[in-house]
């Protein structure tokens, strides 16, 4: 029998909260996303730019959550001894976060750069 939706939602929120508490990089990504949103609000960007920015920030946060899940599962399965394949799994998950963060930075520059440049060039 399927669990009630609210239980699944509660578990998901608990996972996000645990990642925020335990992962420095998750807190860094959240702070960067909040700063980007504050700058976007100050610049008054349009709805499509907000959509792109929101998607980019969400992608990074989701990748960081998946990275945390992979790291914890690998640590549990490896019993404290880092097997070469376990290292590859952890490194690949971290690499996925890096790819998402780099793409997010490019999107941030494309979305926020032109209006910021216009404002500062005056």
Short mmCIF file of the C-alpha atoms (twelve columns), coordinates in Angstrom:
data_MODEL
# 
_entry.id   MODEL 
# 
loop_
_atom_site.group_PDB 
_atom_site.id 
_atom_site.type_symbol 
_atom_site.label_atom_id 
_atom_site.label_alt_id 
_atom_site.label_comp_id 
_atom_site.label_asym_id 
_atom_site.label_seq_id 
_atom_site.Cartn_x 
_atom_site.Cartn_y 
_atom_site.Cartn_z 
_atom_site.pdbx_PDB_model_num 
ATOM 1   C CA . UNK A 1   0.000  0.000  0.000   1 
ATOM 2   C CA . UNK A 2   1.281  3.466  -0.893  1 
ATOM 3   C CA . UNK A 3   2.277  5.838  1.864   1 
ATOM 4   C CA . UNK A 4   0.319  9.061  2.269   1 
ATOM 5   C CA . UNK A 5   1.688  11.944 0.224   1 
ATOM 6   C CA . UNK A 6   2.271  14.074 3.329   1 
ATOM 7   C CA . UNK A 7   4.593  11.379 4.729   1 
ATOM 8   C CA . UNK A 8   6.640  11.359 1.533   1 
ATOM 9   C CA . UNK A 9   6.733  15.159 1.545   1 
ATOM 10  C CA . UNK A 10  7.849  15.147 5.168   1 
ATOM 11  C CA . UNK A 11  10.651 12.686 4.392   1 
ATOM 12  C CA . UNK A 12  11.811 14.812 1.453   1 
ATOM 13  C CA . UNK A 13  11.878 17.944 3.609   1 
ATOM 14  C CA . UNK A 14  13.810 16.048 6.294   1 
ATOM 15  C CA . UNK A 15  16.375 15.033 3.672   1 
ATOM 16  C CA . UNK A 16  16.784 18.622 2.503   1 
ATOM 17  C CA . UNK A 17  17.138 19.830 6.089   1 
ATOM 18  C CA . UNK A 18  19.731 17.132 6.845   1 
ATOM 19  C CA . UNK A 19  21.776 18.137 3.789   1 
ATOM 20  C CA . UNK A 20  21.648 21.802 4.799   1 
ATOM 21  C CA . UNK A 21  22.813 20.936 8.313   1 
ATOM 22  C CA . UNK A 22  25.578 18.565 7.293   1 
ATOM 23  C CA . UNK A 23  26.888 19.835 3.967   1 
ATOM 24  C CA . UNK A 24  28.899 23.058 3.785   1 
ATOM 25  C CA . UNK A 25  28.599 23.139 0.005   1 
ATOM 26  C CA . UNK A 26  24.804 22.942 0.224   1 
ATOM 27  C CA . UNK A 27  24.833 26.049 2.425   1 
ATOM 28  C CA . UNK A 28  27.189 27.780 -0.020  1 
ATOM 29  C CA . UNK A 29  24.897 26.944 -2.951  1 
ATOM 30  C CA . UNK A 30  21.868 28.203 -1.017  1 
ATOM 31  C CA . UNK A 31  23.632 31.461 -0.192  1 
ATOM 32  C CA . UNK A 32  24.722 31.936 -3.802  1 
ATOM 33  C CA . UNK A 33  21.188 31.242 -5.016  1 
ATOM 34  C CA . UNK A 34  19.724 33.693 -2.512  1 
ATOM 35  C CA . UNK A 35  22.247 36.351 -3.565  1 
ATOM 36  C CA . UNK A 36  21.403 35.774 -7.227  1 
ATOM 37  C CA . UNK A 37  17.686 36.099 -6.437  1 
ATOM 38  C CA . UNK A 38  18.251 39.286 -4.463  1 
ATOM 39  C CA . UNK A 39  20.255 40.775 -7.334  1 
ATOM 40  C CA . UNK A 40  17.621 39.671 -9.839  1 
ATOM 41  C CA . UNK A 41  14.867 41.307 -7.776  1 
ATOM 42  C CA . UNK A 42  16.899 44.511 -7.490  1 
ATOM 43  C CA . UNK A 43  17.491 44.540 -11.258 1 
ATOM 44  C CA . UNK A 44  13.824 43.842 -11.981 1 
ATOM 45  C CA . UNK A 45  14.390 41.007 -14.446 1 
ATOM 46  C CA . UNK A 46  11.469 39.602 -16.451 1 
ATOM 47  C CA . UNK A 47  9.519  36.377 -16.027 1 
ATOM 48  C CA . UNK A 48  11.562 34.337 -18.525 1 
ATOM 49  C CA . UNK A 49  14.785 35.425 -16.865 1 
ATOM 50  C CA . UNK A 50  13.326 34.449 -13.484 1 
ATOM 51  C CA . UNK A 51  12.418 31.051 -14.919 1 
ATOM 52  C CA . UNK A 52  15.966 30.496 -16.196 1 
ATOM 53  C CA . UNK A 53  17.498 31.628 -12.912 1 
ATOM 54  C CA . UNK A 54  15.132 29.498 -10.829 1 
ATOM 55  C CA . UNK A 55  15.812 26.437 -12.971 1 
ATOM 56  C CA . UNK A 56  19.573 26.937 -12.719 1 
ATOM 57  C CA . UNK A 57  19.496 27.342 -8.932  1 
ATOM 58  C CA . UNK A 58  17.177 24.351 -8.522  1 
ATOM 59  C CA . UNK A 59  19.402 22.183 -10.695 1 
ATOM 60  C CA . UNK A 60  22.442 22.924 -8.534  1 
ATOM 61  C CA . UNK A 61  20.551 22.255 -5.293  1 
ATOM 62  C CA . UNK A 62  19.109 19.002 -6.665  1 
ATOM 63  C CA . UNK A 63  22.559 17.890 -7.822  1 
ATOM 64  C CA . UNK A 64  23.989 18.658 -4.385  1 
ATOM 65  C CA . UNK A 65  21.230 16.614 -2.751  1 
ATOM 66  C CA . UNK A 66  21.969 13.682 -5.072  1 
ATOM 67  C CA . UNK A 67  25.683 14.040 -4.349  1 
ATOM 68  C CA . UNK A 68  24.965 13.878 -0.632  1 
ATOM 69  C CA . UNK A 69  22.824 10.767 -1.123  1 
ATOM 70  C CA . UNK A 70  25.528 9.043  -3.187  1 
ATOM 71  C CA . UNK A 71  28.221 9.917  -0.642  1 
ATOM 72  C CA . UNK A 72  26.187 8.599  2.284   1 
ATOM 73  C CA . UNK A 73  25.181 5.399  0.477   1 
ATOM 74  C CA . UNK A 74  28.757 4.720  -0.652  1 
ATOM 75  C CA . UNK A 75  30.098 5.393  2.839   1 
ATOM 76  C CA . UNK A 76  27.547 2.976  4.304   1 
ATOM 77  C CA . UNK A 77  28.221 0.286  1.707   1 
ATOM 78  C CA . UNK A 78  31.996 0.562  1.880   1 
ATOM 79  C CA . UNK A 79  32.122 0.248  5.652   1 
ATOM 80  C CA . UNK A 80  34.728 2.945  6.072   1 
ATOM 81  C CA . UNK A 81  37.175 1.532  3.511   1 
ATOM 82  C CA . UNK A 82  37.139 3.498  0.290   1 
ATOM 83  C CA . UNK A 83  37.167 1.012  -2.567  1 
ATOM 84  C CA . UNK A 84  38.457 2.443  -5.883  1 
ATOM 85  C CA . UNK A 85  34.977 2.061  -7.409  1 
ATOM 86  C CA . UNK A 86  33.437 3.826  -4.424  1 
ATOM 87  C CA . UNK A 87  35.834 6.724  -4.985  1 
ATOM 88  C CA . UNK A 88  34.818 6.896  -8.642  1 
ATOM 89  C CA . UNK A 89  31.131 6.992  -7.655  1 
ATOM 90  C CA . UNK A 90  31.710 9.777  -5.133  1 
ATOM 91  C CA . UNK A 91  33.916 11.748 -7.527  1 
ATOM 92  C CA . UNK A 92  31.392 11.402 -10.363 1 
ATOM 93  C CA . UNK A 93  28.574 12.665 -8.134  1 
ATOM 94  C CA . UNK A 94  30.713 15.635 -7.101  1 
ATOM 95  C CA . UNK A 95  31.538 16.204 -10.763 1 
ATOM 96  C CA . UNK A 96  27.824 16.370 -11.575 1 
ATOM 97  C CA . UNK A 97  27.459 19.150 -9.025  1 
ATOM 98  C CA . UNK A 98  30.407 20.977 -10.574 1 
ATOM 99  C CA . UNK A 99  28.876 20.743 -14.063 1 
ATOM 100 C CA . UNK A 100 25.535 22.061 -12.770 1 
ATOM 101 C CA . UNK A 101 27.204 24.872 -10.818 1 
ATOM 102 C CA . UNK A 102 29.259 25.939 -13.835 1 
ATOM 103 C CA . UNK A 103 26.191 25.931 -16.080 1 
ATOM 104 C CA . UNK A 104 24.288 27.861 -13.414 1 
ATOM 105 C CA . UNK A 105 27.056 30.468 -13.254 1 
ATOM 106 C CA . UNK A 106 26.902 30.914 -17.033 1 
ATOM 107 C CA . UNK A 107 23.117 31.281 -16.900 1 
ATOM 108 C CA . UNK A 108 23.490 33.783 -14.062 1 
ATOM 109 C CA . UNK A 109 25.933 35.833 -16.114 1 
ATOM 110 C CA . UNK A 110 23.688 35.721 -19.181 1 
ATOM 111 C CA . UNK A 111 20.597 36.710 -17.209 1 
ATOM 112 C CA . UNK A 112 22.030 39.188 -14.722 1 
ATOM 113 C CA . UNK A 113 25.065 40.488 -16.612 1 
ATOM 114 C CA . UNK A 114 23.401 42.684 -19.245 1 
ATOM 115 C CA . UNK A 115 21.022 44.574 -16.917 1 
ATOM 116 C CA . UNK A 116 23.780 44.974 -14.334 1 
ATOM 117 C CA . UNK A 117 26.173 46.228 -16.997 1 
ATOM 118 C CA . UNK A 118 23.591 48.764 -18.237 1 
ATOM 119 C CA . UNK A 119 23.022 49.975 -14.698 1 
ATOM 120 C CA . UNK A 120 26.725 50.334 -13.924 1 
ATOM 121 C CA . UNK A 121 27.589 51.899 -17.294 1 
ATOM 122 C CA . UNK A 122 25.326 54.903 -16.683 1 
# 
